[in-house]
Amino acid sequence: MKGSIRIGSVRGLELRAHWSVPLIMLFFAYGLANRTLPAYAPGLAPVVYVVAGVVGALLLLVSLVVHEAAHALTARRAGIPVRDMTLWALGGMTRMDRPATARAAFAVAVSGPLASLLLGGAAIGGAVGLDAVLAWRIPVALLGWLGGTNLLLGVFNLLPGAPLDGGRVLQAALWWRTGDQDRATRAAGRSGQVVGMVLAAVGWWAFVKGASGGLWLTVIGLFVAGAAAAERRWAQLVTALRGVRVAEAMTRPVVTGPDWLTVDRFLSEAAAQAGHAVLPLLDFEGRPSGVVRLRRLAAVPSGRREVLRVREVATPLSQCTLAAPDELLTAVLERLGSGGGLPILVMDGGRLGGIVTTHDIDRLSKKQRKGPDRGVAPSGGGAGRQGIDA
């Protein structure tokens, strides 16, 4: 996910955090210190509430890590390669390859909510026991709040709509029943759109009635609906491009530009003649060195255009999405999250053999939907992402 940084690892799996995580943690810490804790344990010094609020927010963060780690470790035990885990404002996301079987998909999907429910039950049990033995109000309140939040997280994520974990469970069940993974993905996406719009409507109704938390539910609902629609479109694209190789989609010959030119010369010479918004770059020896977008060149201040080289503004080759001509196009598209996105540079023997742009993919998918003139190959596994946990 863009805007995330590495903060550690769990059992060898990279853990990342989006920039929105500190903001949401401050939000929860403020709510605990300003409302929840004073209501349950009144009369204490303000600093006690502040410290306890920060501790509660950190414990919730740990709970989210446990939730995502459950997904990731279950996937790894099932033999599914896992790339990383990312925490963000609405929960978390685990990037992994697509499960090979419906059984594996079900196990991975249900593991996160199950971990949250177990944490929630343990925290509430701890709060009850601590209250009975020691009657420490602040720890009891923190454990009770943490337990209730984890139970809510677990139940909410079991709602039957992608990209929530419940949508993944539904997808696995439909996949097992029909034997068609893409069809199951489309159905889970439709369900997610319905669930998302219902959540948004309920949240807005609650907000109009005076419940400020309803606005947050509306935001989550709209996000779920949007993400579910994106998953449906992706499933349709995968179906249309199933069995297609990169070589069949790429454009060649490729219009390129020299990376050693200054921005000013590049705009007036190479870019003006190319007529493209994105151009691959070649170095002195004719090897690809990266990709430059003309809008980035246009944004360079006029005073620097005569001294700044194009390669200093371009996306370097190490951050571009690369592919071989014989790779499945869908497998490459699913790698875009870890690469530089479109366009795809097609490498053939260390040289640039072609390029795949958004236009190429749209053109080919429309052609395939009208009826490809070849047999359809079986779908292969590719990268996917576990349910986005709210």
C-alpha positions as semicolon CSV with decimal commas, in nm:
position;residue;x (nm);y (nm);z (nm)
1;M;0,000;0,000;0,000
2;K;0,133;0,343;-0,093
3;G;0,229;0,568;0,196
4;S;0,328;0,281;0,426
5;I;0,659;0,215;0,601
6;R;0,814;-0,095;0,750
7;I;0,778;-0,109;1,129
8;G;0,894;-0,464;1,203
9;S;0,823;-0,828;1,132
10;V;0,617;-1,114;1,274
11;R;0,768;-1,462;1,240
12;G;0,973;-1,340;0,946
13;L;0,681;-1,166;0,774
14;E;0,720;-0,795;0,703
15;L;0,486;-0,566;0,897
16;R;0,410;-0,222;0,755
17;A;0,202;0,072;0,876
18;H;0,022;0,332;0,668
19;W;0,059;0,697;0,764
20;S;-0,305;0,693;0,880
21;V;-0,228;0,453;1,167
22;P;-0,092;0,717;1,410
23;L;-0,398;0,933;1,341
24;I;-0,647;0,658;1,420
25;M;-0,450;0,558;1,729
26;L;-0,465;0,919;1,852
27;F;-0,839;0,914;1,784
28;F;-0,889;0,605;2,001
29;A;-0,655;0,732;2,273
30;Y;-0,848;1,060;2,289
31;G;-1,183;0,881;2,305
32;L;-1,063;0,660;2,590
33;A;-0,905;0,944;2,789
34;N;-1,184;1,194;2,733
35;R;-1,499;0,983;2,756
36;T;-1,477;0,607;2,815
37;L;-1,241;0,592;3,114
38;P;-1,374;0,899;3,303
39;A;-1,726;0,759;3,270
40;Y;-1,628;0,423;3,419
41;A;-1,375;0,544;3,675
42;P;-1,450;0,909;3,761
43;G;-1,249;1,128;3,995
44;L;-0,893;1,037;3,890
45;A;-0,617;1,274;3,780
46;P;-0,629;1,371;3,408
47;V;-0,278;1,228;3,352
48;V;-0,405;0,883;3,455
49;Y;-0,670;0,892;3,183
50;V;-0,419;1,013;2,923
51;V;-0,165;0,741;3,000
52;A;-0,435;0,475;3,012
53;G;-0,580;0,600;2,683
54;V;-0,243;0,568;2,511
55;V;-0,196;0,217;2,655
56;G;-0,542;0,116;2,533
57;A;-0,474;0,244;2,182
58;L;-0,144;0,052;2,171
59;L;-0,316;-0,265;2,289
60;L;-0,571;-0,224;2,011
61;L;-0,285;-0,187;1,764
62;V;-0,138;-0,513;1,893
63;S;-0,479;-0,674;1,845
64;L;-0,484;-0,567;1,481
65;V;-0,137;-0,713;1,433
66;V;-0,258;-1,044;1,583
67;H;-0,557;-1,041;1,346
68;E;-0,339;-0,990;1,038
69;A;-0,073;-1,233;1,162
70;A;-0,342;-1,500;1,195
71;H;-0,423;-1,456;0,825
72;A;-0,059;-1,455;0,722
73;L;0,059;-1,748;0,933
74;T;-0,240;-1,961;0,835
75;A;-0,166;-1,887;0,471
76;R;0,199;-1,977;0,515
77;R;0,108;-2,307;0,684
78;A;-0,115;-2,383;0,384
79;G;0,179;-2,326;0,150
80;I;0,057;-1,988;0,021
81;P;0,340;-1,734;-0,026
82;V;0,281;-1,419;0,182
83;R;0,434;-1,085;0,087
84;D;0,360;-0,854;0,379
85;M;0,105;-0,721;0,626
86;T;-0,003;-0,357;0,635
87;L;-0,194;-0,176;0,908
88;W;-0,398;0,129;0,819
89;A;-0,687;0,346;0,940
90;L;-0,961;0,091;0,868
91;G;-0,775;-0,211;1,004
92;G;-0,527;-0,412;0,805
93;M;-0,444;-0,596;0,485
94;T;-0,232;-0,903;0,413
95;R;-0,089;-0,948;0,066
96;M;-0,048;-1,308;-0,044
97;D;-0,078;-1,534;-0,346
98;R;-0,420;-1,665;-0,433
99;P;-0,509;-1,988;-0,249
100;A;-0,498;-2,299;-0,464
101;T;-0,807;-2,457;-0,308
102;A;-1,135;-2,343;-0,157
103;R;-1,043;-2,517;0,167
104;A;-0,724;-2,313;0,200
105;A;-0,910;-1,993;0,114
106;F;-1,168;-2,065;0,385
107;A;-0,903;-2,137;0,649
108;V;-0,712;-1,816;0,573
109;A;-1,026;-1,604;0,568
110;V;-1,175;-1,728;0,894
111;S;-0,848;-1,719;1,091
112;G;-0,843;-1,341;1,138
113;P;-1,195;-1,298;1,281
114;L;-1,143;-1,607;1,496
115;A;-0,828;-1,453;1,644
116;S;-1,018;-1,130;1,718
117;L;-1,304;-1,317;1,883
118;L;-1,062;-1,517;2,099
119;L;-0,878;-1,200;2,201
120;G;-1,206;-1,031;2,280
121;G;-1,326;-1,317;2,495
122;A;-0,994;-1,338;2,679
123;A;-0,989;-0,963;2,747
124;I;-1,344;-0,957;2,880
125;G;-1,274;-1,264;3,093
126;G;-0,964;-1,090;3,227
127;A;-1,166;-0,778;3,307
128;V;-1,427;-0,978;3,498
129;G;-1,163;-1,170;3,694
130;L;-0,960;-0,859;3,773
131;D;-1,267;-0,674;3,888
132;A;-1,366;-0,959;4,118
133;V;-1,020;-0,998;4,273
134;L;-0,861;-0,653;4,281
135;A;-1,129;-0,406;4,162
136;W;-0,875;-0,194;3,975
137;R;-1,105;0,035;3,784
138;I;-0,875;0,160;3,507
139;P;-0,728;-0,181;3,409
140;V;-1,077;-0,332;3,424
141;A;-1,213;-0,057;3,200
142;L;-0,927;-0,095;2,953
143;L;-0,965;-0,473;2,931
144;G;-1,341;-0,443;2,895
145;W;-1,309;-0,185;2,618
146;L;-1,040;-0,388;2,440
147;G;-1,248;-0,705;2,464
148;G;-1,562;-0,538;2,334
149;T;-1,372;-0,375;2,047
150;N;-1,216;-0,706;1,941
151;L;-1,550;-0,884;1,955
152;L;-1,701;-0,609;1,740
153;L;-1,406;-0,634;1,501
154;G;-1,443;-1,009;1,470
155;V;-1,820;-1,001;1,414
156;F;-1,804;-0,707;1,174
157;N;-1,540;-0,876;0,959
158;L;-1,762;-1,183;0,925
159;L;-2,025;-0,985;0,734
160;P;-2,073;-1,172;0,403
161;G;-1,926;-0,928;0,158
162;A;-1,584;-0,874;-0,002
163;P;-1,338;-0,730;0,084
164;L;-1,429;-0,819;0,445
165;D;-1,319;-1,158;0,575
166;G;-1,679;-1,275;0,569
167;G;-1,679;-1,207;0,197
168;R;-1,371;-1,428;0,163
169;V;-1,554;-1,701;0,356
170;L;-1,852;-1,664;0,122
171;Q;-1,621;-1,674;-0,178
172;A;-1,455;-1,993;-0,053
173;A;-1,793;-2,158;0,005
174;L;-1,918;-2,066;-0,344
175;W;-1,588;-2,174;-0,495
176;W;-1,617;-2,515;-0,323
177;R;-1,977;-2,552;-0,438
178;T;-1,939;-2,437;-0,800
179;G;-1,573;-2,514;-0,870
180;D;-1,537;-2,169;-1,033
181;Q;-1,313;-1,931;-0,838
182;D;-1,374;-1,629;-1,062
183;R;-1,750;-1,672;-1,047
184;A;-1,729;-1,697;-0,668
185;T;-1,520;-1,379;-0,657
186;R;-1,779;-1,189;-0,860
187;A;-2,059;-1,311;-0,635
188;A;-1,869;-1,210;-0,320
189;G;-1,809;-0,871;-0,480
190;R;-2,180;-0,820;-0,547
191;S;-2,254;-0,916;-0,189
192;G;-1,991;-0,670;-0,068
193;Q;-2,152;-0,388;-0,264
194;V;-2,488;-0,461;-0,101
195;V;-2,337;-0,489;0,248
196;G;-2,139;-0,169;0,198
197;M;-2,439;0,035;0,086
198;V;-2,651;-0,099;0,373
199;L;-2,380;-0,002;0,622
200;A;-2,352;0,343;0,465
201;A;-2,728;0,395;0,480
202;V;-2,752;0,279;0,842
203;G;-2,457;0,496;0,939
204;W;-2,603;0,803;0,773
205;W;-2,942;0,743;0,937
206;A;-2,770;0,715;1,276
207;F;-2,571;1,033;1,209
208;V;-2,885;1,226;1,117
209;K;-3,045;1,102;1,439
210;G;-2,757;1,250;1,639
211;A;-2,508;0,962;1,672
212;S;-2,172;1,100;1,561
213;G;-2,033;0,748;1,521
214;G;-2,275;0,695;1,235
215;L;-2,058;0,910;1,010
216;W;-1,765;0,671;1,065
217;L;-1,989;0,376;0,975
218;T;-2,095;0,558;0,659
219;V;-1,731;0,603;0,556
220;I;-1,660;0,234;0,618
221;G;-1,970;0,130;0,424
222;L;-1,879;0,343;0,123
223;F;-1,527;0,205;0,130
224;V;-1,652;-0,155;0,143
225;A;-1,890;-0,091;-0,148
226;G;-1,614;0,070;-0,355
227;A;-1,361;-0,203;-0,283
228;A;-1,620;-0,471;-0,362
229;A;-1,695;-0,308;-0,697
230;A;-1,321;-0,304;-0,775
231;E;-1,298;-0,676;-0,694
232;R;-1,586;-0,750;-0,929
233;R;-1,414;-0,560;-1,209
234;W;-1,090;-0,745;-1,137
235;A;-1,265;-1,084;-1,150
236;Q;-1,421;-0,990;-1,484
237;L;-1,081;-0,882;-1,616
238;V;-0,918;-1,208;-1,501
239;T;-1,190;-1,408;-1,674
240;A;-1,147;-1,212;-1,997
241;L;-0,767;-1,239;-1,998
242;R;-0,735;-1,596;-1,874
243;G;-0,460;-1,776;-2,063
244;V;-0,333;-1,462;-2,239
245;R;0,045;-1,418;-2,251
246;V;0,221;-1,084;-2,213
247;A;0,352;-1,106;-2,570
248;E;-0,005;-1,106;-2,700
249;A;-0,088;-0,780;-2,521
250;M;0,229;-0,576;-2,561
251;T;0,285;-0,293;-2,805
252;R;0,593;-0,306;-3,028
253;P;0,804;-0,149;-3,152
254;V;0,836;0,067;-2,844
255;V;0,879;0,445;-2,863
256;T;1,161;0,532;-2,621
257;G;1,364;0,832;-2,516
258;P;1,728;0,887;-2,412
259;D;1,770;0,921;-2,036
260;W;2,075;1,148;-2,056
261;L;1,893;1,447;-2,210
262;T;1,801;1,745;-1,997
263;V;1,432;1,790;-1,922
264;D;1,416;2,091;-2,152
265;R;1,566;1,905;-2,450
266;F;1,361;1,592;-2,381
267;L;1,033;1,786;-2,388
268;S;1,121;1,969;-2,707
269;E;1,280;1,677;-2,894
270;A;1,181;1,328;-2,774
271;A;0,844;1,393;-2,611
272;A;0,711;1,617;-2,886
273;Q;0,775;1,351;-3,150
274;A;0,659;1,053;-2,944
275;G;0,304;1,164;-2,875
276;H;0,276;0,947;-2,562
277;A;0,215;1,042;-2,199
278;V;0,458;0,777;-2,070
279;L;0,791;0,686;-2,225
280;P;1,045;0,414;-2,142
281;L;1,402;0,543;-2,121
282;L;1,723;0,395;-2,260
283;D;2,078;0,463;-2,143
284;F;2,386;0,522;-2,361
285;E;2,420;0,148;-2,429
286;G;2,058;0,105;-2,532
287;R;1,949;-0,070;-2,213
288;P;1,622;0,028;-2,042
289;S;1,679;0,248;-1,737
290;G;1,328;0,345;-1,630
291;V;1,001;0,514;-1,723
292;V;0,917;0,883;-1,731
293;R;0,574;1,044;-1,722
294;L;0,548;1,368;-1,912
295;R;0,333;1,531;-1,644
296;R;0,626;1,494;-1,404
297;L;0,855;1,662;-1,653
298;A;0,604;1,941;-1,703
299;A;0,599;1,997;-1,327
300;V;0,975;2,064;-1,315
301;P;1,036;2,440;-1,258
302;S;1,152;2,614;-1,575
303;G;1,472;2,729;-1,408
304;R;1,584;2,367;-1,351
305;R;1,484;2,215;-1,684
306;E;1,812;2,309;-1,851
307;V;2,029;2,133;-1,591
308;L;1,816;1,842;-1,465
309;R;1,853;1,511;-1,648
310;V;1,543;1,313;-1,735
311;R;1,669;1,005;-1,549
312;E;1,667;1,209;-1,226
313;V;1,292;1,262;-1,261
314;A;1,202;0,920;-1,399
315;T;1,092;0,606;-1,218
316;P;1,405;0,385;-1,212
317;L;1,395;0,038;-1,363
318;S;1,419;-0,121;-1,016
319;Q;1,077;0,027;-0,930
320;C;0,906;-0,061;-1,258
321;T;0,690;-0,364;-1,328
322;L;0,887;-0,602;-1,548
323;A;0,766;-0,911;-1,730
324;A;0,885;-1,178;-1,971
325;P;0,696;-1,225;-2,302
326;D;0,576;-1,576;-2,212
327;E;0,434;-1,488;-1,867
328;L;0,060;-1,496;-1,808
329;L;-0,072;-1,141;-1,823
330;T;-0,301;-1,188;-1,522
331;A;-0,010;-1,305;-1,307
332;V;0,186;-0,992;-1,399
333;L;-0,109;-0,763;-1,332
334;E;-0,141;-0,908;-0,984
335;R;0,220;-0,810;-0,916
336;L;0,152;-0,443;-0,977
337;G;0,113;-0,370;-0,606
338;S;0,478;-0,460;-0,545
339;G;0,606;-0,301;-0,863
340;G;0,571;0,040;-1,016
341;G;0,229;-0,016;-1,170
342;L;0,150;0,036;-1,535
343;P;0,303;0,041;-1,787
344;I;0,461;-0,303;-1,786
345;L;0,804;-0,321;-1,946
346;V;0,849;-0,648;-2,135
347;M;1,212;-0,764;-2,112
348;D;1,354;-1,005;-2,366
349;G;1,717;-1,103;-2,314
350;G;1,799;-0,787;-2,121
351;R;1,650;-0,566;-2,391
352;L;1,316;-0,389;-2,405
353;G;1,094;-0,606;-2,621
354;G;0,763;-0,429;-2,572
355;I;0,537;-0,236;-2,339
356;V;0,191;-0,304;-2,196
357;T;-0,023;0,000;-2,114
358;T;-0,373;0,052;-1,980
359;H;-0,492;0,101;-2,337
360;D;-0,345;-0,237;-2,439
361;I;-0,519;-0,416;-2,153
362;D;-0,856;-0,249;-2,220
363;R;-0,831;-0,327;-2,591
364;L;-0,743;-0,691;-2,535
365;S;-1,003;-0,750;-2,262
366;K;-1,280;-0,613;-2,488
367;K;-1,161;-0,837;-2,768
368;Q;-1,154;-1,142;-2,541
369;R;-1,505;-1,072;-2,409
370;K;-1,635;-1,067;-2,766
371;G;-1,488;-1,413;-2,816
372;P;-1,124;-1,517;-2,829
373;D;-1,017;-1,740;-3,114
374;R;-0,818;-1,977;-2,893
375;G;-0,892;-2,236;-2,628
376;V;-0,912;-2,114;-2,275
377;A;-0,632;-2,223;-2,047
378;P;-0,702;-2,313;-1,686
379;S;-0,670;-2,027;-1,440
380;G;-0,346;-2,009;-1,248
381;G;-0,268;-1,880;-0,902
382;G;-0,155;-1,526;-0,862
383;A;-0,116;-1,264;-0,597
384;G;-0,420;-1,164;-0,398
385;R;-0,498;-0,990;-0,075
386;Q;-0,683;-1,110;0,225
387;G;-0,992;-0,923;0,335
388;I;-0,940;-0,562;0,435
389;D;-1,026;-0,559;0,801
390;A;-1,227;-0,267;0,929
